[in-house]
């Protein structure tokens, strides 16, 4: 591997620092998210259903409709 020094080393350090900072922020956000789910559970909401709603809301309407139709088809085939 070629020697890395000067400006290249500074850029590499900058990238690593930024990635580490973002990973720390991601961990903090994950902890905050867990806390919100815990609060919701504490007042009686079903966490699995809540997670599913969040997942569905991330989808656009056409994708969500396609998923629901496919799920309905599978349920009918399996007699559910």
mmCIF file of the N, C-alpha and C atoms, coordinates in Angstrom:
data_MODEL
# 
_entry.id   MODEL 
# 
loop_
_atom_site.group_PDB 
_atom_site.id 
_atom_site.type_symbol 
_atom_site.label_atom_id 
_atom_site.label_alt_id 
_atom_site.label_comp_id 
_atom_site.label_asym_id 
_atom_site.label_entity_id 
_atom_site.label_seq_id 
_atom_site.pdbx_PDB_ins_code 
_atom_site.Cartn_x 
_atom_site.Cartn_y 
_atom_site.Cartn_z 
_atom_site.occupancy 
_atom_site.B_iso_or_equiv 
_atom_site.pdbx_formal_charge 
_atom_site.auth_seq_id 
_atom_site.auth_comp_id 
_atom_site.auth_asym_id 
_atom_site.auth_atom_id 
_atom_site.pdbx_PDB_model_num 
ATOM 1   N N  . UNK A 1 1  ? 0.848   -1.174  0.000  1.00 0.00 ? 1  UNK A N  1 
ATOM 2   C CA . UNK A 1 1  ? 0.000   0.000   0.000  1.00 0.00 ? 1  UNK A CA 1 
ATOM 3   C C  . UNK A 1 1  ? 0.892   1.235   0.000  1.00 0.00 ? 1  UNK A C  1 
ATOM 4   N N  . UNK A 1 2  ? 0.497   2.228   -0.743 1.00 0.00 ? 2  UNK A N  1 
ATOM 5   C CA . UNK A 1 2  ? 1.284   3.456   -0.839 1.00 0.00 ? 2  UNK A CA 1 
ATOM 6   C C  . UNK A 1 2  ? 1.269   4.193   0.492  1.00 0.00 ? 2  UNK A C  1 
ATOM 7   N N  . UNK A 1 3  ? 2.344   4.926   0.733  1.00 0.00 ? 3  UNK A N  1 
ATOM 8   C CA . UNK A 1 3  ? 2.418   5.740   1.945  1.00 0.00 ? 3  UNK A CA 1 
ATOM 9   C C  . UNK A 1 3  ? 1.359   6.836   1.893  1.00 0.00 ? 3  UNK A C  1 
ATOM 10  N N  . UNK A 1 4  ? 0.720   7.051   2.994  1.00 0.00 ? 4  UNK A N  1 
ATOM 11  C CA . UNK A 1 4  ? -0.289  8.103   3.069  1.00 0.00 ? 4  UNK A CA 1 
ATOM 12  C C  . UNK A 1 4  ? 0.229   9.138   4.042  1.00 0.00 ? 4  UNK A C  1 
ATOM 13  N N  . UNK A 1 5  ? 0.297   10.353  3.603  1.00 0.00 ? 5  UNK A N  1 
ATOM 14  C CA . UNK A 1 5  ? 0.781   11.417  4.474  1.00 0.00 ? 5  UNK A CA 1 
ATOM 15  C C  . UNK A 1 5  ? 0.211   12.740  4.034  1.00 0.00 ? 5  UNK A C  1 
ATOM 16  N N  . UNK A 1 6  ? 0.514   13.755  4.792  1.00 0.00 ? 6  UNK A N  1 
ATOM 17  C CA . UNK A 1 6  ? 0.109   15.109  4.444  1.00 0.00 ? 6  UNK A CA 1 
ATOM 18  C C  . UNK A 1 6  ? -1.383  15.270  4.303  1.00 0.00 ? 6  UNK A C  1 
ATOM 19  N N  . UNK A 1 7  ? -1.766  15.825  3.176  1.00 0.00 ? 7  UNK A N  1 
ATOM 20  C CA . UNK A 1 7  ? -3.177  16.130  2.921  1.00 0.00 ? 7  UNK A CA 1 
ATOM 21  C C  . UNK A 1 7  ? -4.039  14.868  2.877  1.00 0.00 ? 7  UNK A C  1 
ATOM 22  N N  . UNK A 1 8  ? -3.520  13.787  2.305  1.00 0.00 ? 8  UNK A N  1 
ATOM 23  C CA . UNK A 1 8  ? -4.286  12.530  2.248  1.00 0.00 ? 8  UNK A CA 1 
ATOM 24  C C  . UNK A 1 8  ? -4.564  11.997  3.643  1.00 0.00 ? 8  UNK A C  1 
ATOM 25  N N  . UNK A 1 9  ? -3.592  12.054  4.515  1.00 0.00 ? 9  UNK A N  1 
ATOM 26  C CA . UNK A 1 9  ? -3.780  11.590  5.890  1.00 0.00 ? 9  UNK A CA 1 
ATOM 27  C C  . UNK A 1 9  ? -4.814  12.451  6.609  1.00 0.00 ? 9  UNK A C  1 
ATOM 28  N N  . UNK A 1 10 ? -4.767  13.748  6.374  1.00 0.00 ? 10 UNK A N  1 
ATOM 29  C CA . UNK A 1 10 ? -5.744  14.653  6.997  1.00 0.00 ? 10 UNK A CA 1 
ATOM 30  C C  . UNK A 1 10 ? -7.155  14.357  6.512  1.00 0.00 ? 10 UNK A C  1 
ATOM 31  N N  . UNK A 1 11 ? -7.292  14.123  5.213  1.00 0.00 ? 11 UNK A N  1 
ATOM 32  C CA . UNK A 1 11 ? -8.617  13.797  4.663  1.00 0.00 ? 11 UNK A CA 1 
ATOM 33  C C  . UNK A 1 11 ? -9.120  12.481  5.226  1.00 0.00 ? 11 UNK A C  1 
ATOM 34  N N  . UNK A 1 12 ? -8.231  11.479  5.318  1.00 0.00 ? 12 UNK A N  1 
ATOM 35  C CA . UNK A 1 12 ? -8.616  10.182  5.873  1.00 0.00 ? 12 UNK A CA 1 
ATOM 36  C C  . UNK A 1 12 ? -9.093  10.337  7.307  1.00 0.00 ? 12 UNK A C  1 
ATOM 37  N N  . UNK A 1 13 ? -8.312  11.094  8.122  1.00 0.00 ? 13 UNK A N  1 
ATOM 38  C CA . UNK A 1 13 ? -8.717  11.332  9.506  1.00 0.00 ? 13 UNK A CA 1 
ATOM 39  C C  . UNK A 1 13 ? -10.067 12.033  9.571  1.00 0.00 ? 13 UNK A C  1 
ATOM 40  N N  . UNK A 1 14 ? -10.279 12.978  8.671  1.00 0.00 ? 14 UNK A N  1 
ATOM 41  C CA . UNK A 1 14 ? -11.542 13.713  8.632  1.00 0.00 ? 14 UNK A CA 1 
ATOM 42  C C  . UNK A 1 14 ? -12.713 12.768  8.337  1.00 0.00 ? 14 UNK A C  1 
ATOM 43  N N  . UNK A 1 15 ? -12.528 11.884  7.367  1.00 0.00 ? 15 UNK A N  1 
ATOM 44  C CA . UNK A 1 15 ? -13.580 10.915  7.058  1.00 0.00 ? 15 UNK A CA 1 
ATOM 45  C C  . UNK A 1 15 ? -13.871 10.016  8.246  1.00 0.00 ? 15 UNK A C  1 
ATOM 46  N N  . UNK A 1 16 ? -12.816 9.507   8.875  1.00 0.00 ? 16 UNK A N  1 
ATOM 47  C CA . UNK A 1 16 ? -12.994 8.613   10.022 1.00 0.00 ? 16 UNK A CA 1 
ATOM 48  C C  . UNK A 1 16 ? -13.693 9.348   11.157 1.00 0.00 ? 16 UNK A C  1 
ATOM 49  N N  . UNK A 1 17 ? -13.281 10.587  11.421 1.00 0.00 ? 17 UNK A N  1 
ATOM 50  C CA . UNK A 1 17 ? -13.916 11.375  12.489 1.00 0.00 ? 17 UNK A CA 1 
ATOM 51  C C  . UNK A 1 17 ? -15.405 11.589  12.197 1.00 0.00 ? 17 UNK A C  1 
ATOM 52  N N  . UNK A 1 18 ? -15.730 11.927  10.963 1.00 0.00 ? 18 UNK A N  1 
ATOM 53  C CA . UNK A 1 18 ? -17.126 12.144  10.594 1.00 0.00 ? 18 UNK A CA 1 
ATOM 54  C C  . UNK A 1 18 ? -17.943 10.871  10.739 1.00 0.00 ? 18 UNK A C  1 
ATOM 55  N N  . UNK A 1 19 ? -17.387 9.758   10.282 1.00 0.00 ? 19 UNK A N  1 
ATOM 56  C CA . UNK A 1 19 ? -18.094 8.471   10.395 1.00 0.00 ? 19 UNK A CA 1 
ATOM 57  C C  . UNK A 1 19 ? -18.329 8.129   11.857 1.00 0.00 ? 19 UNK A C  1 
ATOM 58  N N  . UNK A 1 20 ? -17.297 8.300   12.687 1.00 0.00 ? 20 UNK A N  1 
ATOM 59  C CA . UNK A 1 20 ? -17.457 8.006   14.116 1.00 0.00 ? 20 UNK A CA 1 
ATOM 60  C C  . UNK A 1 20 ? -18.510 8.892   14.758 1.00 0.00 ? 20 UNK A C  1 
ATOM 61  N N  . UNK A 1 21 ? -18.522 10.160  14.401 1.00 0.00 ? 21 UNK A N  1 
ATOM 62  C CA . UNK A 1 21 ? -19.512 11.087  14.956 1.00 0.00 ? 21 UNK A CA 1 
ATOM 63  C C  . UNK A 1 21 ? -20.926 10.676  14.532 1.00 0.00 ? 21 UNK A C  1 
ATOM 64  N N  . UNK A 1 22 ? -21.083 10.298  13.265 1.00 0.00 ? 22 UNK A N  1 
ATOM 65  C CA . UNK A 1 22 ? -22.389 9.852   12.782 1.00 0.00 ? 22 UNK A CA 1 
ATOM 66  C C  . UNK A 1 22 ? -22.829 8.554   13.458 1.00 0.00 ? 22 UNK A C  1 
ATOM 67  N N  . UNK A 1 23 ? -21.888 7.631   13.681 1.00 0.00 ? 23 UNK A N  1 
ATOM 68  C CA . UNK A 1 23 ? -22.218 6.388   14.385 1.00 0.00 ? 23 UNK A CA 1 
ATOM 69  C C  . UNK A 1 23 ? -22.682 6.680   15.811 1.00 0.00 ? 23 UNK A C  1 
ATOM 70  N N  . UNK A 1 24 ? -22.033 7.646   16.471 1.00 0.00 ? 24 UNK A N  1 
ATOM 71  C CA . UNK A 1 24 ? -22.460 8.036   17.818 1.00 0.00 ? 24 UNK A CA 1 
ATOM 72  C C  . UNK A 1 24 ? -23.869 8.621   17.800 1.00 0.00 ? 24 UNK A C  1 
ATOM 73  N N  . UNK A 1 25 ? -24.142 9.481   16.806 1.00 0.00 ? 25 UNK A N  1 
ATOM 74  C CA . UNK A 1 25 ? -25.470 10.071  16.679 1.00 0.00 ? 25 UNK A CA 1 
ATOM 75  C C  . UNK A 1 25 ? -26.517 9.000   16.402 1.00 0.00 ? 25 UNK A C  1 
ATOM 76  N N  . UNK A 1 26 ? -26.150 8.032   15.556 1.00 0.00 ? 26 UNK A N  1 
ATOM 77  C CA . UNK A 1 26 ? -27.080 6.947   15.234 1.00 0.00 ? 26 UNK A CA 1 
ATOM 78  C C  . UNK A 1 26 ? -27.403 6.135   16.490 1.00 0.00 ? 26 UNK A C  1 
ATOM 79  N N  . UNK A 1 27 ? -26.395 5.867   17.314 1.00 0.00 ? 27 UNK A N  1 
ATOM 80  C CA . UNK A 1 27 ? -26.619 5.112   18.550 1.00 0.00 ? 27 UNK A CA 1 
ATOM 81  C C  . UNK A 1 27 ? -27.527 5.903   19.500 1.00 0.00 ? 27 UNK A C  1 
ATOM 82  N N  . UNK A 1 28 ? -27.310 7.203   19.576 1.00 0.00 ? 28 UNK A N  1 
ATOM 83  C CA . UNK A 1 28 ? -28.144 8.042   20.444 1.00 0.00 ? 28 UNK A CA 1 
ATOM 84  C C  . UNK A 1 28 ? -29.589 8.057   19.942 1.00 0.00 ? 28 UNK A C  1 
ATOM 85  N N  . UNK A 1 29 ? -29.773 8.144   18.624 1.00 0.00 ? 29 UNK A N  1 
ATOM 86  C CA . UNK A 1 29 ? -31.128 8.128   18.066 1.00 0.00 ? 29 UNK A CA 1 
ATOM 87  C C  . UNK A 1 29 ? -31.804 6.784   18.301 1.00 0.00 ? 29 UNK A C  1 
ATOM 88  N N  . UNK A 1 30 ? -31.048 5.698   18.193 1.00 0.00 ? 30 UNK A N  1 
ATOM 89  C CA . UNK A 1 30 ? -31.622 4.371   18.450 1.00 0.00 ? 30 UNK A CA 1 
ATOM 90  C C  . UNK A 1 30 ? -32.078 4.266   19.903 1.00 0.00 ? 30 UNK A C  1 
ATOM 91  N N  . UNK A 1 31 ? -31.283 4.800   20.811 1.00 0.00 ? 31 UNK A N  1 
ATOM 92  C CA . UNK A 1 31 ? -31.665 4.781   22.233 1.00 0.00 ? 31 UNK A CA 1 
ATOM 93  C C  . UNK A 1 31 ? -32.925 5.621   22.451 1.00 0.00 ? 31 UNK A C  1 
ATOM 94  N N  . UNK A 1 32 ? -32.990 6.776   21.804 1.00 0.00 ? 32 UNK A N  1 
ATOM 95  C CA . UNK A 1 32 ? -34.183 7.624   21.919 1.00 0.00 ? 32 UNK A CA 1 
ATOM 96  C C  . UNK A 1 32 ? -35.418 6.915   21.370 1.00 0.00 ? 32 UNK A C  1 
ATOM 97  N N  . UNK A 1 33 ? -35.249 6.217   20.251 1.00 0.00 ? 33 UNK A N  1 
ATOM 98  C CA . UNK A 1 33 ? -36.359 5.485   19.643 1.00 0.00 ? 33 UNK A CA 1 
ATOM 99  C C  . UNK A 1 33 ? -36.850 4.384   20.569 1.00 0.00 ? 33 UNK A C  1 
ATOM 100 N N  . UNK A 1 34 ? -35.912 3.641   21.156 1.00 0.00 ? 34 UNK A N  1 
ATOM 101 C CA . UNK A 1 34 ? -36.295 2.596   22.114 1.00 0.00 ? 34 UNK A CA 1 
ATOM 102 C C  . UNK A 1 34 ? -37.062 3.197   23.285 1.00 0.00 ? 34 UNK A C  1 
ATOM 103 N N  . UNK A 1 35 ? -36.642 4.358   23.733 1.00 0.00 ? 35 UNK A N  1 
ATOM 104 C CA . UNK A 1 35 ? -37.317 5.019   24.851 1.00 0.00 ? 35 UNK A CA 1 
ATOM 105 C C  . UNK A 1 35 ? -38.758 5.392   24.489 1.00 0.00 ? 35 UNK A C  1 
ATOM 106 N N  . UNK A 1 36 ? -38.973 5.878   23.275 1.00 0.00 ? 36 UNK A N  1 
ATOM 107 C CA . UNK A 1 36 ? -40.323 6.253   22.839 1.00 0.00 ? 36 UNK A CA 1 
ATOM 108 C C  . UNK A 1 36 ? -41.200 5.006   22.758 1.00 0.00 ? 36 UNK A C  1 
ATOM 109 N N  . UNK A 1 37 ? -40.661 3.918   22.196 1.00 0.00 ? 37 UNK A N  1 
ATOM 110 C CA . UNK A 1 37 ? -41.428 2.668   22.148 1.00 0.00 ? 37 UNK A CA 1 
ATOM 111 C C  . UNK A 1 37 ? -41.761 2.191   23.563 1.00 0.00 ? 37 UNK A C  1 
ATOM 112 N N  . UNK A 1 38 ? -40.820 2.324   24.470 1.00 0.00 ? 38 UNK A N  1 
ATOM 113 C CA . UNK A 1 38 ? -41.055 1.920   25.853 1.00 0.00 ? 38 UNK A CA 1 
ATOM 114 C C  . UNK A 1 38 ? -42.161 2.767   26.490 1.00 0.00 ? 38 UNK A C  1 
ATOM 115 N N  . UNK A 1 39 ? -42.151 4.060   26.222 1.00 0.00 ? 39 UNK A N  1 
ATOM 116 C CA . UNK A 1 39 ? -43.209 4.938   26.737 1.00 0.00 ? 39 UNK A CA 1 
ATOM 117 C C  . UNK A 1 39 ? -44.560 4.517   26.176 1.00 0.00 ? 39 UNK A C  1 
ATOM 118 N N  . UNK A 1 40 ? -44.600 4.230   24.872 1.00 0.00 ? 40 UNK A N  1 
ATOM 119 C CA . UNK A 1 40 ? -45.858 3.817   24.245 1.00 0.00 ? 40 UNK A CA 1 
ATOM 120 C C  . UNK A 1 40 ? -46.357 2.520   24.866 1.00 0.00 ? 40 UNK A C  1 
ATOM 121 N N  . UNK A 1 41 ? -45.443 1.588   25.108 1.00 0.00 ? 41 UNK A N  1 
ATOM 122 C CA . UNK A 1 41 ? -45.819 0.319   25.733 1.00 0.00 ? 41 UNK A CA 1 
ATOM 123 C C  . UNK A 1 41 ? -46.339 0.562   27.146 1.00 0.00 ? 41 UNK A C  1 
ATOM 124 N N  . UNK A 1 42 ? -45.730 1.500   27.829 1.00 0.00 ? 42 UNK A N  1 
ATOM 125 C CA . UNK A 1 42 ? -46.129 1.815   29.195 1.00 0.00 ? 42 UNK A CA 1 
ATOM 126 C C  . UNK A 1 42 ? -47.548 2.336   29.314 1.00 0.00 ? 42 UNK A C  1 
ATOM 127 N N  . UNK A 1 43 ? -48.059 2.936   28.259 1.00 0.00 ? 43 UNK A N  1 
ATOM 128 C CA . UNK A 1 43 ? -49.434 3.435   28.305 1.00 0.00 ? 43 UNK A CA 1 
ATOM 129 C C  . UNK A 1 43 ? -50.398 2.496   27.598 1.00 0.00 ? 43 UNK A C  1 
ATOM 130 N N  . UNK A 1 44 ? -49.897 1.301   27.207 1.00 0.00 ? 44 UNK A N  1 
ATOM 131 C CA . UNK A 1 44 ? -50.797 0.274   26.717 1.00 0.00 ? 44 UNK A CA 1 
ATOM 132 C C  . UNK A 1 44 ? -50.809 0.003   25.221 1.00 0.00 ? 44 UNK A C  1 
ATOM 133 N N  . UNK A 1 45 ? -49.968 0.686   24.450 1.00 0.00 ? 45 UNK A N  1 
ATOM 134 C CA . UNK A 1 45 ? -49.936 0.419   23.013 1.00 0.00 ? 45 UNK A CA 1 
ATOM 135 C C  . UNK A 1 45 ? -49.134 -0.835  22.711 1.00 0.00 ? 45 UNK A C  1 
ATOM 136 N N  . UNK A 1 46 ? -49.563 -1.569  21.680 1.00 0.00 ? 46 UNK A N  1 
ATOM 137 C CA . UNK A 1 46 ? -48.868 -2.777  21.253 1.00 0.00 ? 46 UNK A CA 1 
ATOM 138 C C  . UNK A 1 46 ? -47.675 -2.370  20.379 1.00 0.00 ? 46 UNK A C  1 
ATOM 139 N N  . UNK A 1 47 ? -46.487 -2.733  20.811 1.00 0.00 ? 47 UNK A N  1 
ATOM 140 C CA . UNK A 1 47 ? -45.269 -2.297  20.144 1.00 0.00 ? 47 UNK A CA 1 
ATOM 141 C C  . UNK A 1 47 ? -45.126 -2.914  18.753 1.00 0.00 ? 47 UNK A C  1 
ATOM 142 N N  . UNK A 1 48 ? -45.482 -4.184  18.601 1.00 0.00 ? 48 UNK A N  1 
ATOM 143 C CA . UNK A 1 48 ? -45.385 -4.817  17.273 1.00 0.00 ? 48 UNK A CA 1 
ATOM 144 C C  . UNK A 1 48 ? -46.263 -4.095  16.264 1.00 0.00 ? 48 UNK A C  1 
ATOM 145 N N  . UNK A 1 49 ? -47.476 -3.759  16.672 1.00 0.00 ? 49 UNK A N  1 
ATOM 146 C CA . UNK A 1 49 ? -48.389 -3.039  15.779 1.00 0.00 ? 49 UNK A CA 1 
ATOM 147 C C  . UNK A 1 49 ? -47.847 -1.642  15.485 1.00 0.00 ? 49 UNK A C  1 
ATOM 148 N N  . UNK A 1 50 ? -47.294 -0.997  16.486 1.00 0.00 ? 50 UNK A N  1 
ATOM 149 C CA . UNK A 1 50 ? -46.736 0.341   16.311 1.00 0.00 ? 50 UNK A CA 1 
ATOM 150 C C  . UNK A 1 50 ? -45.557 0.314   15.336 1.00 0.00 ? 50 UNK A C  1 
ATOM 151 N N  . UNK A 1 51 ? -44.690 -0.682  15.470 1.00 0.00 ? 51 UNK A N  1 
ATOM 152 C CA . UNK A 1 51 ? -43.553 -0.817  14.542 1.00 0.00 ? 51 UNK A CA 1 
ATOM 153 C C  . UNK A 1 51 ? -44.046 -1.058  13.110 1.00 0.00 ? 51 UNK A C  1 
ATOM 154 N N  . UNK A 1 52 ? -45.091 -1.852  12.976 1.00 0.00 ? 52 UNK A N  1 
ATOM 155 C CA . UNK A 1 52 ? -45.650 -2.133  11.651 1.00 0.00 ? 52 UNK A CA 1 
ATOM 156 C C  . UNK A 1 52 ? -46.228 -0.855  11.034 1.00 0.00 ? 52 UNK A C  1 
ATOM 157 N N  . UNK A 1 53 ? -46.911 -0.051  11.835 1.00 0.00 ? 53 UNK A N  1 
ATOM 158 C CA . UNK A 1 53 ? -47.469 1.217   11.347 1.00 0.00 ? 53 UNK A CA 1 
ATOM 159 C C  . UNK A 1 53 ? -46.344 2.137   10.877 1.00 0.00 ? 53 UNK A C  1 
ATOM 160 N N  . UNK A 1 54 ? -45.283 2.226   11.663 1.00 0.00 ? 54 UNK A N  1 
ATOM 161 C CA . UNK A 1 54 ? -44.148 3.068   11.278 1.00 0.00 ? 54 UNK A CA 1 
ATOM 162 C C  . UNK A 1 54 ? -43.552 2.583   9.957  1.00 0.00 ? 54 UNK A C  1 
ATOM 163 N N  . UNK A 1 55 ? -43.407 1.266   9.827  1.00 0.00 ? 55 UNK A N  1 
ATOM 164 C CA . UNK A 1 55 ? -42.863 0.680   8.594  1.00 0.00 ? 55 UNK A CA 1 
ATOM 165 C C  . UNK A 1 55 ? -43.776 0.979   7.403  1.00 0.00 ? 55 UNK A C  1 
ATOM 166 N N  . UNK A 1 56 ? -45.094 0.859   7.589  1.00 0.00 ? 56 UNK A N  1 
ATOM 167 C CA . UNK A 1 56 ? -46.042 1.131   6.514  1.00 0.00 ? 56 UNK A CA 1 
ATOM 168 C C  . UNK A 1 56 ? -46.026 2.603   6.097  1.00 0.00 ? 56 UNK A C  1 
ATOM 169 N N  . UNK A 1 57 ? -45.884 3.477   7.070  1.00 0.00 ? 57 UNK A N  1 
ATOM 170 C CA . UNK A 1 57 ? -45.887 4.911   6.758  1.00 0.00 ? 57 UNK A CA 1 
ATOM 171 C C  . UNK A 1 57 ? -44.653 5.339   5.974  1.00 0.00 ? 57 UNK A C  1 
ATOM 172 N N  . UNK A 1 58 ? -43.582 4.549   6.051  1.00 0.00 ? 58 UNK A N  1 
ATOM 173 C CA . UNK A 1 58 ? -42.377 4.854   5.273  1.00 0.00 ? 58 UNK A CA 1 
ATOM 174 C C  . UNK A 1 58 ? -42.572 4.542   3.792  1.00 0.00 ? 58 UNK A C  1 
ATOM 175 N N  . UNK A 1 59 ? -43.518 3.660   3.481  1.00 0.00 ? 59 UNK A N  1 
ATOM 176 C CA . UNK A 1 59 ? -43.762 3.253   2.093  1.00 0.00 ? 59 UNK A CA 1 
ATOM 177 C C  . UNK A 1 59 ? -44.640 4.275   1.390  1.00 0.00 ? 59 UNK A C  1 
ATOM 178 N N  . UNK A 1 60 ? -44.465 4.376   0.074  1.00 0.00 ? 60 UNK A N  1 
ATOM 179 C CA . UNK A 1 60 ? -45.407 5.210   -0.658 1.00 0.00 ? 60 UNK A CA 1 
ATOM 180 C C  . UNK A 1 60 ? -46.715 4.430   -0.816 1.00 0.00 ? 60 UNK A C  1 
ATOM 181 N N  . UNK A 1 61 ? -47.765 5.120   -1.200 1.00 0.00 ? 61 UNK A N  1 
ATOM 182 C CA . UNK A 1 61 ? -49.097 4.527   -1.222 1.00 0.00 ? 61 UNK A CA 1 
ATOM 183 C C  . UNK A 1 61 ? -49.176 3.315   -2.150 1.00 0.00 ? 61 UNK A C  1 
ATOM 184 N N  . UNK A 1 62 ? -48.557 3.376   -3.311 1.00 0.00 ? 62 UNK A N  1 
ATOM 185 C CA . UNK A 1 62 ? -48.622 2.262   -4.260 1.00 0.00 ? 62 UNK A CA 1 
ATOM 186 C C  . UNK A 1 62 ? -47.908 1.034   -3.701 1.00 0.00 ? 62 UNK A C  1 
ATOM 187 N N  . UNK A 1 63 ? -46.752 1.249   -3.092 1.00 0.00 ? 63 UNK A N  1 
ATOM 188 C CA . UNK A 1 63 ? -46.004 0.124   -2.510 1.00 0.00 ? 63 UNK A CA 1 
ATOM 189 C C  . UNK A 1 63 ? -46.786 -0.498  -1.357 1.00 0.00 ? 63 UNK A C  1 
ATOM 190 N N  . UNK A 1 64 ? -47.378 0.354   -0.533 1.00 0.00 ? 64 UNK A N  1 
ATOM 191 C CA . UNK A 1 64 ? -48.166 -0.130  0.601  1.00 0.00 ? 64 UNK A CA 1 
ATOM 192 C C  . UNK A 1 64 ? -49.368 -0.937  0.117  1.00 0.00 ? 64 UNK A C  1 
ATOM 193 N N  . UNK A 1 65 ? -50.054 -0.432  -0.898 1.00 0.00 ? 65 UNK A N  1 
ATOM 194 C CA . UNK A 1 65 ? -51.219 -1.146  -1.447 1.00 0.00 ? 65 UNK A CA 1 
ATOM 195 C C  . UNK A 1 65 ? -50.788 -2.502  -2.010 1.00 0.00 ? 65 UNK A C  1 
ATOM 196 N N  . UNK A 1 66 ? -49.664 -2.528  -2.722 1.00 0.00 ? 66 UNK A N  1 
ATOM 197 C CA . UNK A 1 66 ? -49.163 -3.786  -3.288 1.00 0.00 ? 66 UNK A CA 1 
ATOM 198 C C  . UNK A 1 66 ? -48.854 -4.797  -2.183 1.00 0.00 ? 66 UNK A C  1 
ATOM 199 N N  . UNK A 1 67 ? -48.217 -4.349  -1.112 1.00 0.00 ? 67 UNK A N  1 
ATOM 200 C CA . UNK A 1 67 ? -47.904 -5.228  0.017  1.00 0.00 ? 67 UNK A CA 1 
ATOM 201 C C  . UNK A 1 67 ? -49.177 -5.780  0.660  1.00 0.00 ? 67 UNK A C  1 
ATOM 202 N N  . UNK A 1 68 ? -50.165 -4.911  0.850  1.00 0.00 ? 68 UNK A N  1 
ATOM 203 C CA . UNK A 1 68 ? -51.417 -5.338  1.466  1.00 0.00 ? 68 UNK A CA 1 
ATOM 204 C C  . UNK A 1 68 ? -52.161 -6.334  0.585  1.00 0.00 ? 68 UNK A C  1 
ATOM 205 N N  . UNK A 1 69 ? -52.173 -6.105  -0.725 1.00 0.00 ? 69 UNK A N  1 
ATOM 206 C CA . UNK A 1 69 ? -52.842 -7.032  -1.643 1.00 0.00 ? 69 UNK A CA 1 
ATOM 207 C C  . UNK A 1 69 ? -52.143 -8.385  -1.654 1.00 0.00 ? 69 UNK A C  1 
ATOM 208 N N  . UNK A 1 70 ? -50.826 -8.375  -1.646 1.00 0.00 ? 70 UNK A N  1 
ATOM 209 C CA . UNK A 1 70 ? -50.074 -9.625  -1.623 1.00 0.00 ? 70 UNK A CA 1 
ATOM 210 C C  . UNK A 1 70 ? -50.316 -10.385 -0.321 1.00 0.00 ? 70 UNK A C  1 
ATOM 211 N N  . UNK A 1 71 ? -50.327 -9.676  0.786  1.00 0.00 ? 71 UNK A N  1 
ATOM 212 C CA . UNK A 1 71 ? -50.603 -10.302 2.075  1.00 0.00 ? 71 UNK A CA 1 
ATOM 213 C C  . UNK A 1 71 ? -52.011 -10.896 2.093  1.00 0.00 ? 71 UNK A C  1 
ATOM 214 N N  . UNK A 1 72 ? -52.998 -10.160 1.580  1.00 0.00 ? 72 UNK A N  1 
ATOM 215 C CA . UNK A 1 72 ? -54.359 -10.680 1.511  1.00 0.00 ? 72 UNK A CA 1 
ATOM 216 C C  . UNK A 1 72 ? -54.436 -11.941 0.653  1.00 0.00 ? 72 UNK A C  1 
ATOM 217 N N  . UNK A 1 73 ? -53.738 -11.944 -0.473 1.00 0.00 ? 73 UNK A N  1 
ATOM 218 C CA . UNK A 1 73 ? -53.709 -13.114 -1.337 1.00 0.00 ? 73 UNK A CA 1 
ATOM 219 C C  . UNK A 1 73 ? -53.124 -14.318 -0.598 1.00 0.00 ? 73 UNK A C  1 
ATOM 220 N N  . UNK A 1 74 ? -51.998 -14.131 0.057  1.00 0.00 ? 74 UNK A N  1 
ATOM 221 C CA . UNK A 1 74 ? -51.362 -15.225 0.805  1.00 0.00 ? 74 UNK A CA 1 
ATOM 222 C C  . UNK A 1 74 ? -52.288 -15.737 1.897  1.00 0.00 ? 74 UNK A C  1 
ATOM 223 N N  . UNK A 1 75 ? -52.954 -14.826 2.596  1.00 0.00 ? 75 UNK A N  1 
ATOM 224 C CA . UNK A 1 75 ? -53.875 -15.235 3.657  1.00 0.00 ? 75 UNK A CA 1 
ATOM 225 C C  . UNK A 1 75 ? -55.023 -16.056 3.104  1.00 0.00 ? 75 UNK A C  1 
ATOM 226 N N  . UNK A 1 76 ? -55.585 -15.656 1.939  1.00 0.00 ? 76 UNK A N  1 
ATOM 227 C CA . UNK A 1 76 ? -56.673 -16.414 1.341  1.00 0.00 ? 76 UNK A CA 1 
ATOM 228 C C  . UNK A 1 76 ? -56.201 -17.809 0.925  1.00 0.00 ? 76 UNK A C  1 
ATOM 229 N N  . UNK A 1 77 ? -55.021 -17.871 0.324  1.00 0.00 ? 77 UNK A N  1 
ATOM 230 C CA . UNK A 1 77 ? -54.481 -19.159 -0.119 1.00 0.00 ? 77 UNK A CA 1 
ATOM 231 C C  . UNK A 1 77 ? -54.282 -20.104 1.061  1.00 0.00 ? 77 UNK A C  1 
ATOM 232 N N  . UNK A 1 78 ? -53.861 -19.538 2.195  1.00 0.00 ? 78 UNK A N  1 
ATOM 233 C CA . UNK A 1 78 ? -53.601 -20.357 3.384  1.00 0.00 ? 78 UNK A CA 1 
ATOM 234 C C  . UNK A 1 78 ? -54.829 -20.506 4.278  1.00 0.00 ? 78 UNK A C  1 
ATOM 235 N N  . UNK A 1 79 ? -55.944 -19.929 3.877  1.00 0.00 ? 79 UNK A N  1 
ATOM 236 C CA . UNK A 1 79 ? -57.175 -20.077 4.649  1.00 0.00 ? 79 UNK A CA 1 
ATOM 237 C C  . UNK A 1 79 ? -57.166 -19.317 5.962  1.00 0.00 ? 79 UNK A C  1 
ATOM 238 N N  . UNK A 1 80 ? -56.478 -18.210 6.001  1.00 0.00 ? 80 UNK A N  1 
ATOM 239 C CA . UNK A 1 80 ? -56.434 -17.417 7.236  1.00 0.00 ? 80 UNK A CA 1 
ATOM 240 C C  . UNK A 1 80 ? -57.463 -16.320 7.230  1.00 0.00 ? 80 UNK A C  1 
# 
